[in-house]
Amino acid sequence: MTKRQQRMMAVGALVLGIGAAAALGFTAFQKNMMYFQTPSDLIAGKASAGAKVRLGGLVEKGSVTRGDGLTVKFRMADCTNVVNVRYDGILPDLFREGQGIVATGRLAEDGAFVADEVLAKHDENYMPPDLADSLKTDAGHSCAPFKSAMQSAKQTEQ
């Protein structure tokens, strides 16, 4: 083989190696990607059972029930639809009814969302942008009952 052929073989092997590494990287990234969903998205069937997703919404008032140990069940709403959520773990200090949260987990066969992680928002003005857009109507925020309940709770605390 001439030197030119050896260089071409080396360049070809390098291109194949980089291509294989990129393909493996993209495949791994795609498998670990989680999409943000609302309760309406889950009910509409946009997430298949067993797929890992982030679910965002508001904890429905009066829906939190504590089971044995660290098991907690509650309902998450986006002001249009409601999804039952099960979580086995320590909830964040800011978790409460009427509070906006983001839960990471999977949709179970029975239609309930099984959360692996629950994150409570840290500020009453913060909401994930996708969730905020999905909750808006022509008249403004469609979750006024949640908002007014939170404001009255704040006034009571002061």
C-alpha positions, 0 to 999 in steps of 0.5 A: 500500500502506498502512503496515500492509501494508508492516509486515506484508510486512516482518515476513513477509520477516523470518520467511521469512529467519530460517526459511531461515537456520535450515533451512540451518544445521540442514542443514549441522549434520546433514551434519557430524555424526559418530556414535560407533560401536563395532566391534560397531556397524560389523559390525551395519551401523549405519554405511554405507560412506563415512559419517564416524563415530568408532570407539572401542575397544581396539587388539588386542595383536599386531595393529599392523603398519607399512607404507611411510611412515606407513601403519599397520594394526591391529585395534580390538576392543570385546571382542565384535567386531574391525574392521581399521583403516588409518591413514596419518599420525603416531600419537599418542605414547600409541598402543600395543597394548591401549590405548583409542583413538577413530578418526575416519574412514570404513568402506571397501567392503572392510569395513576402517575407514579412519581420518583421525584417531586419538586415544589416551586420556590416562588408563588410567581414561578411556573414552568413556561410550558405549564404557564402557557397551557394554563392561560386563557383569553381571560387570563389565568384559568386557575384563579381558584388556586391562586385566590386560595393561596393568597388567602392562606398567605394573608392568614399567615401574616 
